Amino acid sequence: MDVFFTYLLVSSTTPLFLWKERRTLAILHIPVIAAMWGIFLTYINFDLGLIGHFLFGVSFVVNVVIAHLTIYHVFAKPFFTKKMRDIRNY
């Protein structure tokens, strides 16, 4: 649970990193973060049973996918685009 909470704090900053390059992806990520916080707070305060575990897992997986897309668009894509441009100009 501590790892999830740490990941939740880190993933909450993802839209800030995306805002300049990929504004639409950042805006689409905000409801997922809000849902994740809501599910987390509900999960801590109440016993939701199987549905709670399912929602908790789904929100986590969706956020991991969005975070990896963010890393790709912000860091990997510009790096490989620059490398391909350098290779073509060589």
Backbone as XML, in Angstrom:
<?xml version="1.0"?>
<chain id="A" units="angstrom">
  <residue number="1" name="MET">
    <atom name="N" x="0.818" y="-1.184" z="0.000"/>
    <atom name="CA" x="0.000" y="0.000" z="0.000"/>
    <atom name="C" x="0.867" y="1.255" z="0.000"/>
  </residue>
  <residue number="2" name="ASP">
    <atom name="N" x="2.009" y="1.198" z="0.680"/>
    <atom name="CA" x="2.900" y="2.356" z="0.694"/>
    <atom name="C" x="3.460" y="2.648" z="-0.691"/>
  </residue>
  <residue number="3" name="VAL">
    <atom name="N" x="3.771" y="1.592" z="-1.429"/>
    <atom name="CA" x="4.283" y="1.776" z="-2.782"/>
    <atom name="C" x="3.223" y="2.413" z="-3.669"/>
  </residue>
  <residue number="4" name="PHE">
    <atom name="N" x="1.980" y="1.969" z="-3.526"/>
    <atom name="CA" x="0.898" y="2.557" z="-4.314"/>
    <atom name="C" x="0.712" y="4.025" z="-3.971"/>
  </residue>
  <residue number="5" name="PHE">
    <atom name="N" x="0.768" y="4.361" z="-2.690"/>
    <atom name="CA" x="0.595" y="5.756" z="-2.292"/>
    <atom name="C" x="1.724" y="6.618" z="-2.840"/>
  </residue>
  <residue number="6" name="THR">
    <atom name="N" x="2.945" y="6.111" z="-2.805"/>
    <atom name="CA" x="4.076" y="6.848" z="-3.379"/>
    <atom name="C" x="3.883" y="7.029" z="-4.878"/>
  </residue>
  <residue number="7" name="TYR">
    <atom name="N" x="3.453" y="5.972" z="-5.550"/>
    <atom name="CA" x="3.195" y="6.071" z="-6.983"/>
    <atom name="C" x="2.070" y="7.057" z="-7.267"/>
  </residue>
  <residue number="8" name="LEU">
    <atom name="N" x="1.066" y="7.087" z="-6.411"/>
    <atom name="CA" x="-0.044" y="8.016" z="-6.571"/>
    <atom name="C" x="0.433" y="9.456" z="-6.467"/>
  </residue>
  <residue number="9" name="LEU">
    <atom name="N" x="1.316" y="9.727" z="-5.543"/>
    <atom name="CA" x="1.861" y="11.080" z="-5.424"/>
    <atom name="C" x="2.690" y="11.464" z="-6.647"/>
  </residue>
  <residue number="10" name="VAL">
    <atom name="N" x="3.512" y="10.531" z="-7.121"/>
    <atom name="CA" x="4.345" y="10.815" z="-8.291"/>
    <atom name="C" x="3.488" y="10.966" z="-9.544"/>
  </residue>
  <residue number="11" name="SER">
    <atom name="N" x="2.506" y="10.094" z="-9.711"/>
    <atom name="CA" x="1.677" y="10.171" z="-10.914"/>
    <atom name="C" x="0.776" y="11.400" z="-10.919"/>
  </residue>
  <residue number="12" name="SER">
    <atom name="N" x="0.531" y="11.970" z="-9.765"/>
    <atom name="CA" x="-0.273" y="13.190" z="-9.708"/>
    <atom name="C" x="0.453" y="14.378" z="-10.338"/>
  </residue>
  <residue number="13" name="THR">
    <atom name="N" x="1.761" y="14.283" z="-10.459"/>
    <atom name="CA" x="2.527" y="15.358" z="-11.080"/>
    <atom name="C" x="2.694" y="15.168" z="-12.593"/>
  </residue>
  <residue number="14" name="THR">
    <atom name="N" x="2.259" y="14.045" z="-13.117"/>
    <atom name="CA" x="2.423" y="13.757" z="-14.540"/>
    <atom name="C" x="1.836" y="14.841" z="-15.442"/>
  </residue>
  <residue number="15" name="PRO">
    <atom name="N" x="0.621" y="15.357" z="-15.184"/>
    <atom name="CA" x="0.104" y="16.409" z="-16.065"/>
    <atom name="C" x="0.983" y="17.659" z="-16.107"/>
  </residue>
  <residue number="16" name="LEU">
    <atom name="N" x="1.706" y="17.934" z="-15.039"/>
    <atom name="CA" x="2.605" y="19.089" z="-15.046"/>
    <atom name="C" x="3.733" y="18.907" z="-16.056"/>
  </residue>
  <residue number="17" name="PHE">
    <atom name="N" x="4.252" y="17.681" z="-16.161"/>
    <atom name="CA" x="5.313" y="17.407" z="-17.127"/>
    <atom name="C" x="4.796" y="17.410" z="-18.559"/>
  </residue>
  <residue number="18" name="LEU">
    <atom name="N" x="3.551" y="17.030" z="-18.725"/>
    <atom name="CA" x="2.967" y="16.933" z="-20.060"/>
    <atom name="C" x="2.420" y="18.254" z="-20.583"/>
  </residue>
  <residue number="19" name="TRP">
    <atom name="N" x="2.174" y="19.202" z="-19.721"/>
    <atom name="CA" x="1.395" y="20.377" z="-20.093"/>
    <atom name="C" x="1.982" y="21.119" z="-21.285"/>
  </residue>
  <residue number="20" name="LYS">
    <atom name="N" x="3.280" y="21.233" z="-21.372"/>
    <atom name="CA" x="3.903" y="22.008" z="-22.448"/>
    <atom name="C" x="3.865" y="21.269" z="-23.784"/>
  </residue>
  <residue number="21" name="GLU">
    <atom name="N" x="4.210" y="19.985" z="-23.791"/>
    <atom name="CA" x="4.307" y="19.237" z="-25.042"/>
    <atom name="C" x="2.991" y="18.600" z="-25.469"/>
  </residue>
  <residue number="22" name="ARG">
    <atom name="N" x="2.290" y="17.977" z="-24.554"/>
    <atom name="CA" x="1.080" y="17.203" z="-24.863"/>
    <atom name="C" x="-0.056" y="17.622" z="-23.937"/>
  </residue>
  <residue number="23" name="ARG">
    <atom name="N" x="-0.633" y="18.763" z="-24.228"/>
    <atom name="CA" x="-1.676" y="19.317" z="-23.364"/>
    <atom name="C" x="-2.924" y="18.430" z="-23.316"/>
  </residue>
  <residue number="24" name="THR">
    <atom name="N" x="-3.304" y="17.845" z="-24.455"/>
    <atom name="CA" x="-4.514" y="17.010" z="-24.460"/>
    <atom name="C" x="-4.318" y="15.745" z="-23.625"/>
  </residue>
  <residue number="25" name="LEU">
    <atom name="N" x="-3.134" y="15.147" z="-23.682"/>
    <atom name="CA" x="-2.855" y="13.972" z="-22.864"/>
    <atom name="C" x="-2.866" y="14.334" z="-21.381"/>
  </residue>
  <residue number="26" name="ALA">
    <atom name="N" x="-2.374" y="15.520" z="-21.057"/>
    <atom name="CA" x="-2.395" y="15.979" z="-19.659"/>
    <atom name="C" x="-3.823" y="16.176" z="-19.170"/>
  </residue>
  <residue number="27" name="ILE">
    <atom name="N" x="-4.662" y="16.758" z="-19.999"/>
    <atom name="CA" x="-6.058" y="16.984" z="-19.615"/>
    <atom name="C" x="-6.792" y="15.654" z="-19.474"/>
  </residue>
  <residue number="28" name="LEU">
    <atom name="N" x="-6.505" y="14.695" z="-20.338"/>
    <atom name="CA" x="-7.133" y="13.386" z="-20.233"/>
    <atom name="C" x="-6.659" y="12.605" z="-19.006"/>
  </residue>
  <residue number="29" name="HIS">
    <atom name="N" x="-5.487" y="12.932" z="-18.513"/>
    <atom name="CA" x="-4.935" y="12.224" z="-17.363"/>
    <atom name="C" x="-5.517" y="12.716" z="-16.041"/>
  </residue>
  <residue number="30" name="ILE">
    <atom name="N" x="-6.011" y="13.926" z="-15.997"/>
    <atom name="CA" x="-6.533" y="14.503" z="-14.751"/>
    <atom name="C" x="-7.713" y="13.700" z="-14.183"/>
  </residue>
  <residue number="31" name="PRO">
    <atom name="N" x="-8.722" y="13.309" z="-14.983"/>
    <atom name="CA" x="-9.807" y="12.502" z="-14.396"/>
    <atom name="C" x="-9.345" y="11.141" z="-13.872"/>
  </residue>
  <residue number="32" name="VAL">
    <atom name="N" x="-8.343" y="10.564" z="-14.513"/>
    <atom name="CA" x="-7.823" y="9.273" z="-14.041"/>
    <atom name="C" x="-7.168" y="9.446" z="-12.677"/>
  </residue>
  <residue number="33" name="ILE">
    <atom name="N" x="-6.432" y="10.536" z="-12.500"/>
    <atom name="CA" x="-5.805" y="10.803" z="-11.209"/>
    <atom name="C" x="-6.863" y="11.052" z="-10.143"/>
  </residue>
  <residue number="34" name="ALA">
    <atom name="N" x="-7.886" y="11.830" z="-10.480"/>
    <atom name="CA" x="-8.967" y="12.092" z="-9.524"/>
    <atom name="C" x="-9.677" y="10.796" z="-9.132"/>
  </residue>
  <residue number="35" name="ALA">
    <atom name="N" x="-9.916" y="9.926" z="-10.106"/>
    <atom name="CA" x="-10.553" y="8.639" z="-9.807"/>
    <atom name="C" x="-9.655" y="7.780" z="-8.930"/>
  </residue>
  <residue number="36" name="MET">
    <atom name="N" x="-8.366" y="7.806" z="-9.210"/>
    <atom name="CA" x="-7.443" y="7.022" z="-8.414"/>
    <atom name="C" x="-7.395" y="7.499" z="-6.971"/>
  </residue>
  <residue number="37" name="TRP">
    <atom name="N" x="-7.380" y="8.821" z="-6.769"/>
    <atom name="CA" x="-7.412" y="9.356" z="-5.412"/>
    <atom name="C" x="-8.716" y="8.990" z="-4.723"/>
  </residue>
  <residue number="38" name="GLY">
    <atom name="N" x="-9.825" y="9.089" z="-5.445"/>
    <atom name="CA" x="-11.123" y="8.737" z="-4.863"/>
    <atom name="C" x="-11.193" y="7.287" z="-4.454"/>
  </residue>
  <residue number="39" name="ILE">
    <atom name="N" x="-10.722" y="6.411" z="-5.331"/>
    <atom name="CA" x="-10.725" y="4.979" z="-5.018"/>
    <atom name="C" x="-9.785" y="4.687" z="-3.853"/>
  </residue>
  <residue number="40" name="PHE">
    <atom name="N" x="-8.646" y="5.347" z="-3.832"/>
    <atom name="CA" x="-7.689" y="5.149" z="-2.742"/>
    <atom name="C" x="-8.294" y="5.558" z="-1.400"/>
  </residue>
  <residue number="41" name="LEU">
    <atom name="N" x="-8.914" y="6.738" z="-1.355"/>
    <atom name="CA" x="-9.515" y="7.203" z="-0.100"/>
    <atom name="C" x="-10.685" y="6.317" z="0.324"/>
  </residue>
  <residue number="42" name="THR">
    <atom name="N" x="-11.470" y="5.880" z="-0.624"/>
    <atom name="CA" x="-12.573" y="4.973" z="-0.307"/>
    <atom name="C" x="-12.045" y="3.621" z="0.153"/>
  </residue>
  <residue number="43" name="TYR">
    <atom name="N" x="-11.000" y="3.160" z="-0.478"/>
    <atom name="CA" x="-10.403" y="1.868" z="-0.146"/>
    <atom name="C" x="-9.858" y="1.866" z="1.285"/>
  </residue>
  <residue number="44" name="ILE">
    <atom name="N" x="-9.286" y="2.996" z="1.707"/>
    <atom name="CA" x="-8.730" y="3.099" z="3.054"/>
    <atom name="C" x="-9.847" y="3.150" z="4.101"/>
  </residue>
  <residue number="45" name="ASN">
    <atom name="N" x="-10.934" y="3.865" z="3.801"/>
    <atom name="CA" x="-11.978" y="4.099" z="4.793"/>
    <atom name="C" x="-13.040" y="3.011" z="4.870"/>
  </residue>
  <residue number="46" name="PHE">
    <atom name="N" x="-13.294" y="2.299" z="3.790"/>
    <atom name="CA" x="-14.361" y="1.313" z="3.764"/>
    <atom name="C" x="-13.847" y="-0.002" z="3.185"/>
  </residue>
  <residue number="47" name="ASP">
    <atom name="N" x="-14.547" y="-1.074" z="3.528"/>
    <atom name="CA" x="-14.237" y="-2.366" z="2.928"/>
    <atom name="C" x="-15.158" y="-2.552" z="1.725"/>
  </residue>
  <residue number="48" name="LEU">
    <atom name="N" x="-14.602" y="-2.406" z="0.528"/>
    <atom name="CA" x="-15.404" y="-2.492" z="-0.678"/>
    <atom name="C" x="-15.487" y="-3.900" z="-1.247"/>
  </residue>
  <residue number="49" name="GLY">
    <atom name="N" x="-14.729" y="-4.799" z="-0.696"/>
    <atom name="CA" x="-14.775" y="-6.180" z="-1.158"/>
    <atom name="C" x="-14.134" y="-6.359" z="-2.520"/>
  </residue>
  <residue number="50" name="LEU">
    <atom name="N" x="-14.697" y="-7.252" z="-3.300"/>
    <atom name="CA" x="-14.147" y="-7.602" z="-4.611"/>
    <atom name="C" x="-14.210" y="-6.427" z="-5.584"/>
  </residue>
  <residue number="51" name="ILE">
    <atom name="N" x="-15.296" y="-5.679" z="-5.550"/>
    <atom name="CA" x="-15.427" y="-4.520" z="-6.452"/>
    <atom name="C" x="-14.357" y="-3.480" z="-6.146"/>
  </residue>
  <residue number="52" name="GLY">
    <atom name="N" x="-14.089" y="-3.248" z="-4.881"/>
    <atom name="CA" x="-13.048" y="-2.294" z="-4.501"/>
    <atom name="C" x="-11.674" y="-2.707" z="-4.979"/>
  </residue>
  <residue number="53" name="HIS">
    <atom name="N" x="-11.365" y="-3.993" z="-4.826"/>
    <atom name="CA" x="-10.071" y="-4.496" z="-5.299"/>
    <atom name="C" x="-9.969" y="-4.367" z="-6.820"/>
  </residue>
  <residue number="54" name="PHE">
    <atom name="N" x="-11.048" y="-4.660" z="-7.511"/>
    <atom name="CA" x="-11.054" y="-4.553" z="-8.965"/>
    <atom name="C" x="-10.861" y="-3.100" z="-9.410"/>
  </residue>
  <residue number="55" name="LEU">
    <atom name="N" x="-11.613" y="-2.169" z="-8.823"/>
    <atom name="CA" x="-11.468" y="-0.753" z="-9.180"/>
    <atom name="C" x="-10.078" y="-0.232" z="-8.852"/>
  </residue>
  <residue number="56" name="PHE">
    <atom name="N" x="-9.560" y="-0.650" z="-7.726"/>
    <atom name="CA" x="-8.217" y="-0.254" z="-7.304"/>
    <atom name="C" x="-7.186" y="-0.719" z="-8.328"/>
  </residue>
  <residue number="57" name="GLY">
    <atom name="N" x="-7.277" y="-1.967" z="-8.737"/>
    <atom name="CA" x="-6.334" y="-2.510" z="-9.712"/>
    <atom name="C" x="-6.471" y="-1.883" z="-11.082"/>
  </residue>
  <residue number="58" name="VAL">
    <atom name="N" x="-7.711" y="-1.689" z="-11.542"/>
    <atom name="CA" x="-7.932" y="-1.093" z="-12.863"/>
    <atom name="C" x="-7.414" y="0.339" z="-12.899"/>
  </residue>
  <residue number="59" name="SER">
    <atom name="N" x="-7.701" y="1.120" z="-11.870"/>
    <atom name="CA" x="-7.227" y="2.507" z="-11.866"/>
    <atom name="C" x="-5.710" y="2.563" z="-11.838"/>
  </residue>
  <residue number="60" name="PHE">
    <atom name="N" x="-5.085" y="1.644" z="-11.121"/>
    <atom name="CA" x="-3.627" y="1.598" z="-11.075"/>
    <atom name="C" x="-3.045" y="1.252" z="-12.435"/>
  </residue>
  <residue number="61" name="VAL">
    <atom name="N" x="-3.604" y="0.251" z="-13.096"/>
    <atom name="CA" x="-3.087" y="-0.169" z="-14.404"/>
    <atom name="C" x="-3.279" y="0.942" z="-15.446"/>
  </residue>
  <residue number="62" name="VAL">
    <atom name="N" x="-4.437" y="1.589" z="-15.452"/>
    <atom name="CA" x="-4.681" y="2.687" z="-16.396"/>
    <atom name="C" x="-3.684" y="3.812" z="-16.160"/>
  </residue>
  <residue number="63" name="ASN">
    <atom name="N" x="-3.426" y="4.128" z="-14.915"/>
    <atom name="CA" x="-2.479" y="5.198" z="-14.620"/>
    <atom name="C" x="-1.053" y="4.812" z="-15.007"/>
  </residue>
  <residue number="64" name="VAL">
    <atom name="N" x="-0.686" y="3.558" z="-14.835"/>
    <atom name="CA" x="0.649" y="3.106" z="-15.250"/>
    <atom name="C" x="0.797" y="3.231" z="-16.767"/>
  </residue>
  <residue number="65" name="VAL">
    <atom name="N" x="-0.233" y="2.855" z="-17.513"/>
    <atom name="CA" x="-0.184" y="2.968" z="-18.971"/>
    <atom name="C" x="-0.037" y="4.429" z="-19.387"/>
  </residue>
  <residue number="66" name="ILE">
    <atom name="N" x="-0.808" y="5.316" z="-18.786"/>
    <atom name="CA" x="-0.718" y="6.731" z="-19.126"/>
    <atom name="C" x="0.648" y="7.291" z="-18.746"/>
  </residue>
  <residue number="67" name="ALA">
    <atom name="N" x="1.179" y="6.889" z="-17.612"/>
    <atom name="CA" x="2.506" y="7.361" z="-17.206"/>
    <atom name="C" x="3.587" y="6.899" z="-18.178"/>
  </residue>
  <residue number="68" name="HIS">
    <atom name="N" x="3.479" y="5.665" z="-18.676"/>
    <atom name="CA" x="4.463" y="5.184" z="-19.642"/>
    <atom name="C" x="4.315" y="5.880" z="-20.991"/>
  </residue>
  <residue number="69" name="LEU">
    <atom name="N" x="3.098" y="6.186" z="-21.396"/>
    <atom name="CA" x="2.907" y="6.988" z="-22.606"/>
    <atom name="C" x="3.529" y="8.369" z="-22.444"/>
  </residue>
  <residue number="70" name="THR">
    <atom name="N" x="3.408" y="8.914" z="-21.263"/>
    <atom name="CA" x="4.007" y="10.220" z="-20.976"/>
    <atom name="C" x="5.518" y="10.159" z="-21.111"/>
  </residue>
  <residue number="71" name="ILE">
    <atom name="N" x="6.123" y="9.158" z="-20.509"/>
    <atom name="CA" x="7.581" y="9.014" z="-20.596"/>
    <atom name="C" x="8.011" y="8.862" z="-22.052"/>
  </residue>
  <residue number="72" name="TYR">
    <atom name="N" x="7.253" y="8.085" z="-22.811"/>
    <atom name="CA" x="7.583" y="7.899" z="-24.221"/>
    <atom name="C" x="7.513" y="9.224" z="-24.980"/>
  </residue>
  <residue number="73" name="HIS">
    <atom name="N" x="6.412" y="9.967" z="-24.809"/>
    <atom name="CA" x="6.226" y="11.207" z="-25.571"/>
    <atom name="C" x="7.166" y="12.326" z="-25.138"/>
  </residue>
  <residue number="74" name="VAL">
    <atom name="N" x="7.498" y="12.385" z="-23.864"/>
    <atom name="CA" x="8.323" y="13.483" z="-23.375"/>
    <atom name="C" x="9.808" y="13.200" z="-23.556"/>
  </residue>
  <residue number="75" name="PHE">
    <atom name="N" x="10.239" y="11.971" z="-23.330"/>
    <atom name="CA" x="11.671" y="11.682" z="-23.347"/>
    <atom name="C" x="12.124" y="10.815" z="-24.527"/>
  </residue>
  <residue number="76" name="ALA">
    <atom name="N" x="11.487" y="9.690" z="-24.750"/>
    <atom name="CA" x="11.983" y="8.726" z="-25.736"/>
    <atom name="C" x="11.754" y="9.188" z="-27.170"/>
  </residue>
  <residue number="77" name="LYS">
    <atom name="N" x="10.575" y="9.663" z="-27.488"/>
    <atom name="CA" x="10.269" y="10.051" z="-28.861"/>
    <atom name="C" x="11.177" y="11.172" z="-29.368"/>
  </residue>
  <residue number="78" name="PRO">
    <atom name="N" x="11.376" y="12.268" z="-28.597"/>
    <atom name="CA" x="12.315" y="13.292" z="-29.082"/>
    <atom name="C" x="13.742" y="12.776" z="-29.239"/>
  </residue>
  <residue number="79" name="PHE">
    <atom name="N" x="14.164" y="11.874" z="-28.349"/>
    <atom name="CA" x="15.513" y="11.333" z="-28.425"/>
    <atom name="C" x="15.701" y="10.536" z="-29.713"/>
  </residue>
  <residue number="80" name="PHE">
    <atom name="N" x="14.758" y="9.624" z="-30.000"/>
    <atom name="CA" x="14.885" y="8.793" z="-31.194"/>
    <atom name="C" x="14.639" y="9.592" z="-32.466"/>
  </residue>
  <residue number="81" name="THR">
    <atom name="N" x="13.805" y="10.604" z="-32.421"/>
    <atom name="CA" x="13.598" y="11.459" z="-33.585"/>
    <atom name="C" x="14.889" y="12.197" z="-33.932"/>
  </residue>
  <residue number="82" name="LYS">
    <atom name="N" x="15.575" y="12.697" z="-32.908"/>
    <atom name="CA" x="16.842" y="13.393" z="-33.131"/>
    <atom name="C" x="17.888" y="12.425" z="-33.671"/>
  </residue>
  <residue number="83" name="LYS">
    <atom name="N" x="17.943" y="11.222" z="-33.151"/>
    <atom name="CA" x="18.905" y="10.227" z="-33.626"/>
    <atom name="C" x="18.646" y="9.871" z="-35.095"/>
  </residue>
  <residue number="84" name="MET">
    <atom name="N" x="17.383" y="9.679" z="-35.462"/>
    <atom name="CA" x="17.055" y="9.346" z="-36.850"/>
    <atom name="C" x="17.386" y="10.508" z="-37.781"/>
  </residue>
  <residue number="85" name="ARG">
    <atom name="N" x="17.161" y="11.732" z="-37.316"/>
    <atom name="CA" x="17.496" y="12.909" z="-38.126"/>
    <atom name="C" x="19.012" y="12.989" z="-38.338"/>
  </residue>
  <residue number="86" name="ASP">
    <atom name="N" x="19.777" y="12.677" z="-37.281"/>
    <atom name="CA" x="21.240" y="12.689" z="-37.393"/>
    <atom name="C" x="21.723" y="11.606" z="-38.356"/>
  </residue>
  <residue number="87" name="ILE">
    <atom name="N" x="21.092" y="10.434" z="-38.315"/>
    <atom name="CA" x="21.493" y="9.342" z="-39.206"/>
    <atom name="C" x="21.182" y="9.702" z="-40.658"/>
  </residue>
  <residue number="88" name="ARG">
    <atom name="N" x="20.033" y="10.322" z="-40.901"/>
    <atom name="CA" x="19.670" y="10.692" z="-42.279"/>
    <atom name="C" x="20.586" y="11.781" z="-42.823"/>
  </residue>
  <residue number="89" name="ASN">
    <atom name="N" x="21.037" y="12.686" z="-41.979"/>
    <atom name="CA" x="21.906" y="13.768" z="-42.421"/>
    <atom name="C" x="23.363" y="13.329" z="-42.554"/>
  </residue>
  <residue number="90" name="TYR">
    <atom name="N" x="23.671" y="12.159" z="-42.056"/>
    <atom name="CA" x="25.036" y="11.674" z="-42.123"/>
    <atom name="C" x="25.311" y="11.201" z="-43.499"/>
  </residue>
</chain>
